[in-house]
Amino acid sequence: MWLVSQIAVGAIGLAGGMVVASGLAALMIGLGIIPRYAGITHTGDRILLYETCTMLGTIFGNLFYLYRWELPVGTIGLCIVGLLFGIFLGSWVIALGEVVNIFAIMARRVGLTKGIGLVIVSMAAGKIIGSILFFFYGW
């Protein structure tokens, strides 16, 4: 009886994780992150592969988080993964900003006519510095 209940709980948890991963992938597609990258790189014929990789990444991300799996990749591997996570998070921030037109609204409100690229780069630099301080000092 105990084994059956554990299998049922595991199956329900796995199904819930798949639902969350599907919702995340749908949100990314809805925000236009994946199609935009496919358009920029001229690889639109591989968009289903990108969507599948996104789904698998969210599923495995959940599994690694829940079960505390570890990969022995060392410091260099950690730096590479951190860089990829930063690119992923930056893509989300930019996509969300574009969806709500925050940059256009901000520029109009403050009367900014030149230098919007510098503003975006400054925001990214602030995010990077804040993340470094958070992870090194635990703020």
C-alpha positions in Angstrom: 0.0 0.0 0.0 2.8 2.4 0.9 4.6 1.8 -2.5 1.4 2.4 -4.4 0.8 5.8 -2.6 4.4 6.8 -3.2 4.1 6.0 -6.9 0.8 7.9 -7.1 2.3 11.0 -5.4 5.4 10.8 -7.7 3.1 10.6 -10.8 1.0 13.5 -9.6 4.1 15.6 -8.9 5.6 14.7 -12.3 2.4 15.6 -14.1 2.2 18.9 -12.2 5.8 19.7 -13.1 5.0 19.0 -16.8 2.0 21.4 -16.6 4.2 24.1 -15.1 6.9 23.6 -17.7 4.3 23.7 -20.5 2.9 27.0 -19.1 6.4 28.5 -18.9 7.1 27.5 -22.5 3.8 28.9 -23.6 4.5 32.2 -21.8 7.9 32.4 -23.5 6.4 31.7 -26.9 3.6 34.2 -26.2 6.1 36.9 -25.2 8.0 36.2 -28.4 11.4 35.2 -26.9 11.8 32.0 -28.9 10.4 33.2 -32.2 12.5 36.4 -32.0 15.7 34.4 -31.4 14.8 32.1 -34.2 14.2 35.1 -36.5 17.5 36.8 -35.5 19.5 33.7 -36.1 17.7 32.8 -39.3 16.8 29.3 -37.9 13.0 29.5 -38.0 12.8 26.0 -39.4 14.1 24.7 -36.0 11.5 26.4 -33.8 10.0 23.1 -32.7 13.4 22.0 -31.6 13.8 25.2 -29.6 10.4 24.7 -28.0 11.2 21.1 -27.1 14.5 22.2 -25.6 12.7 24.8 -23.6 10.2 22.3 -22.2 13.0 19.8 -21.4 15.0 22.5 -19.7 12.1 23.5 -17.4 11.4 19.9 -16.6 15.0 19.1 -15.8 15.4 22.4 -13.9 12.5 21.4 -11.7 13.9 17.9 -11.1 17.4 19.3 -10.3 15.8 21.8 -7.9 13.5 19.4 -6.1 15.9 16.4 -5.8 19.0 18.5 -5.2 20.9 16.7 -8.0 24.5 17.9 -8.5 26.6 18.0 -11.6 30.4 17.9 -11.1 31.2 20.7 -13.6 33.6 22.7 -11.5 34.1 26.5 -11.4 34.4 26.9 -15.2 31.1 25.0 -15.7 29.5 27.1 -13.0 30.6 30.3 -14.8 29.2 29.0 -18.1 25.9 28.0 -16.5 25.7 31.3 -14.7 26.3 33.2 -18.0 23.5 31.2 -19.7 21.1 31.8 -16.8 21.9 35.5 -17.0 21.2 35.6 -20.8 17.9 33.7 -20.1 16.8 36.1 -17.4 17.9 39.1 -19.5 15.8 37.8 -22.4 12.8 37.6 -20.1 13.3 41.2 -18.8 13.6 42.7 -22.2 10.7 40.7 -23.6 8.4 41.8 -20.7 9.6 45.3 -21.1 8.7 45.3 -24.8 5.3 43.8 -24.2 4.3 46.5 -21.8 6.2 49.2 -23.8 7.9 50.3 -20.7 10.9 51.8 -22.5 8.7 53.9 -24.8 6.6 55.1 -21.8 9.7 55.9 -19.7 11.3 57.8 -22.5 8.2 59.8 -23.1 7.7 60.6 -19.4 11.2 61.8 -18.8 11.7 63.4 -22.2 14.5 61.1 -23.3 15.1 61.6 -27.0 18.6 60.2 -27.3 20.5 57.6 -25.5 17.8 54.9 -25.0 20.5 52.2 -25.8 22.7 53.6 -23.0 19.7 53.4 -20.6 19.1 49.7 -21.5 22.8 48.9 -21.2 22.9 50.7 -17.8 19.9 48.7 -16.6 21.6 45.5 -17.6 24.9 46.5 -15.9 22.9 47.4 -12.8 21.3 43.9 -12.8 24.7 42.3 -13.2 26.3 44.2 -10.4 23.3 43.6 -8.1 23.4 39.9 -8.9 27.2 39.7 -8.2 26.7 41.5 -4.9 23.8 39.3 -3.9 25.7 36.1 -4.7 29.1 37.0 -3.2 27.8 38.9 -0.1 24.4 37.2 0.4 22.5 40.5 0.4 
